[in-house]
Amino acid sequence: MRAALIFSVFLATLAATAPVAQDQDQDQDQEGLQEYDWKPTLAGNHQPTTSVNGTDTSDGDDTANALGTANKAAAKVNDPNNAKVTNKNAFDSGAGNRKNDNTKDGIGAGKDVYKYYKGPAKNFPDNKNWVSFENMFNNYKPVMKKGCGNNNWGPEDTDAQINDIHDAIQTVAKDSLVDHRFILAVVMQESLGCVHVPTTNNGVKNPGLMQSHNGADYNPNNSKASIVQMIRDGTQGTNSGDGLVQGINQSGNVYAAARIYNSGSIAKDGNLSNGNGATACYVSDIANRLTGWVNAKTNCPK
């Protein structure tokens, strides 16, 4: 999410309204989790997507060379419904996963703490330190149940809608070979799992659970199918632009792909916490979500 003006307004609002972070050792099923200490800016995603012509940037150090000076023409995705991870390096970094049917992968629930990460991809957590999809989803359920109301986005998600989000992530993860935890992390980053999240438009329409590139938004008359489509658009891309798959195949790295998804390119200095005009903390937030962060106060410099 980006746009400097909206981000500045968000900072002022957050200072006045942000709830006090809770003890990090609290049981994540407690009602206290309703007071979530992070809110998305909804300033819009997807600056023009770069093209790296298949260059492997998975070690992080060469990412800026490959992406920072790349062609910034927005790329349409041919046959997005069949888009999948093909970069072999992605399966080492955690971006790709051929075993998404295993929801007990990872180290369990992890710890609800926030650690600020910056620099190239090698400075970010190894996927061996990620939590399991099952634990991650269960940890975020209380947040999903309050995400719409806390942000005045409409009625709260129902249990059925939350279950449909779970199933949609699993379906699209298996189709795309994108790790289900990465998809879930982006869903939480973009919308807190609120199916009624507003559509933003700062030159590019960004609707739905993953604020996709001119994709579908929620349809209450076809709830389950529209939830699947929102996840598919954000993950596999649309006829208008890229999703997670394309960033993964460009970079071979989960964290580089997160930066591409948010800002369309990686800064010349290779620092993934340089927002390049978008959300500076985006990739650090994603990394923390993958390792257990739910409600702890963030120390990412805004």
N, C-alpha and C positions, 0 to 999 in steps of 0.2 A: 504494500500500500504506500502511496506516495502523495505528493503535492505539498510543497513547503508551507503554503498558507494554512491549509487545513491542519497540518501537523503542528504549527505554532498555536493555533486555537486549541488543539487537543491538549498541548502542554499546559496551557493556562487552566483549562477545564479540569485536567487531572489533578493539578495542584490543589484545586479547591474542593474536589469531590472524591478523590481516590480513597477507598476504604483502607483502614489500617491492616497491614499484613498480619496473618495469624502465625502462631507458633508453628514452626516447620515440622515439629514432631507430632502434630495433631493427626488423629485418624482422619483420612481423607473422605470417609463416609459421613462425617459429622455435618450438622447443619451449617456450621461456620463457613463451610466452603461456598455458601451462597454469596459471601462477600469476596468476590474475585478481584484481585489487585491489578488487573491488566485489562485494558480495553483496546480493541482495534480502532484505528483512525478512520477507516473506510474512505480513504482518499483516492483509491483507485490503484490498480496494478498495471503491469505490462506496458512499460515503455517499449519502443520498437525492439523486437527481438533480434539479437545478433546471430550471425552465422560464422561458424569456425571451420567450415569445410572439412569436417571430420577429424580435426586435430585433437589428439588426446591430451587433455589437460588435467588428468586425474591426480597428479602428484601435488597440485596446488601451486608450486613455484612458478610454473609457466602459464598459469591461468590468465594472468593479465596480458601476456604477450599474445595469447590466442584470442582472447575475448575483448580486451579493452580497446583494441584498434580495429575490431571486425566491422564488417558491413552492417549498418543498423537498419536496413530495410526490413520491415515486418514481413514475416514469412507465413503464407497460408499452409495449412496442414492438409495434405492429400490423404483421403480415407482415414480420418481420425479415429473412427471406431475400431480400426485394426492396428493402430499405432502401438508399438511395444518397445521395451528396452532391448537394444541390440549391442550397445557398447560393452564389451566384456569387462572393462575396468569397473563398470558400475556395480557389478555383482560382488566385487571386493570391497567397495566403499560403503555398501549398504543401500545404495539407491535402487539397485535391482534385486529382485528376490524371486526365485523359481519355486519357493515353498511357502507361499502365502496362506496355504491351507492350515499351516501350523500357527495357531494363535497364541501358543505358549512359548514362543521364541523369546530370546532376550534374557535379562537377568532378574525378571520379576517386576515388582512395582517401582524399584528405584527409590530415590529420595527426593522429597519436595524441597529442592534448593535451587538457587539460580547462581550460575557462574558465568561471568562475562567472557566471551571469546572474541578474538579478532585476529587479523592476519590471514595467511593462506589456509587452505583446507586442512593441511596437516596439523594445524593448531587446534582443530576442533575434535570433539570426542570420537574415538573409534567406534564403529558400529557394534563391536563386542560389548560395549558398555551401555547399549540401548536397553530399554525396558521391553517387556513382551507386549504384543498388541492387545492381548486380553486385559492385562493390568492397566495399560495405558488408556484403553477405552473406558474401563470401569472407573478409573480415577477421574476422567473428564465428564462422566455422566452428570454429576451434580452441577457442573458448570453449564452443560448443555441445557439443563432444565431451567436455568435462570438467565441464560444468555440473551434471550429476546427481550424479556421484561426489563432487565437491568439496563438495557440500552434503548428502550422505547421503540423497539423494532416490530412490535406486534405481540400476539399471544405466544405464550411459552410453548416450546416443543412438547408434544405428547410422548408418552412412552413408546407408542407405535412408530412415531416419526424417528425417534432416537434409534430404535431397533432397525428401522429401514436405512438409516445412515450407516450403521454397522454393516448390514448386509450389502449395501451398495459399495462400500469401500472394499469389502472382500471380493465382490464380483469383479470390480474394475481392476483391483490389484492382480487378480489371477489372469485377467485378459491382457493387461498391459505389462506385467512383470515388474511394476513399480512396487517397492516395499510398502505394505499396508500401513506401517507406522509412519512413514514419510507422508503418505496421503492424509492420514489422520492429523498429523502435526500441522499440515497446511490448512486443513479444514478449521482447526481450532485457531490458528493464527489469523485467518481471513474472516471468520464469521462466528466463532465460538460455538459452531454447530447449530446456529439458529437458522432454521429453514426460511424464515421470513426476513433475513438480512436484506437491507436495501441494495438496489443496484446503483453503482456509481458510474459516472461518465465524465472523464477528463480527457476527451479526445478518443477514448476507447471505452466501450460499454463493458463494465465488469459486473456481471450478475452472479447470484447464487452462492452456495456454500463455500466455493473456492474462488469467488470473484474472478470467474474465467474470462477469456478473451472473446467477448461478444457471443457468449453461449446462452444456455437456458437458465431461467429462474424457476422459482417454485410455482407449481400449479396445484392448487388445492383440490381441483377436480380430478387430478391424476397424480396423487401424492407420491406413491411409491415409485412410479416410473420417472417422475420429474426429479426425485432425489437421486436416482441412478444417473440420470442425464447430467445433473449438476456435477456429480463426482467424475463422470466420464469426461466432461468438457474441460474441467480443471486438470485432470490427469493426462488425458490423451490428446488434448488440444481440440480446436474447432476449425471450421473452414476459414475462419478469419485470422487465426493465430495459434501460437504454441501453448502447450500445457507442460506438465512436469516431464513427460517422456522426452520431448524434444530437447529440453535443457539437460537432461541426463545423458542423452546420446551425444550432445555437443561436448559436454565436459567430462563425462565418465565419473563424476563425483557428486554425491548427494548435496553437499553444502554449496558447491558452485552452482548446482542446479537450482537450489533455493534462491540464491542471489539473482540468477537469470530470470526466474519466475517473477520475482518482485520488481526488479529494475531493468531487465532486458539486457544488461551487460555487467561486466565486472570492472571495477576501477583499475586504472593503469598500475596502481601500486600493489595490486593483488590482494588488498585487504578486503575480506568478505564482509566486514562490518563498516565499510565505506559504502553508504547507500547509493552513491552516484546519482543523487537527486531523489532517491526513493527512501524507504524506511531503513535507517542505518542498523537498527537492532534486529532486523528481520531474521538474519541467518543465526545469530546468537540465540534468539528466541526459539527457533526451530531446533537447534542443537539441544537446548535445555528441555524442550518438550519431549524429545526422544530419549532423554536420560532421566525423566521422572518429574520435571517441574510441572506443578499444577497451580499453586496458590502463593508460593513464597514471593516476597517482594523482590522485584528485579533491581539489579544494580547496573544495568546497561545505561551508559551515558546517553541522554536524549539530545 
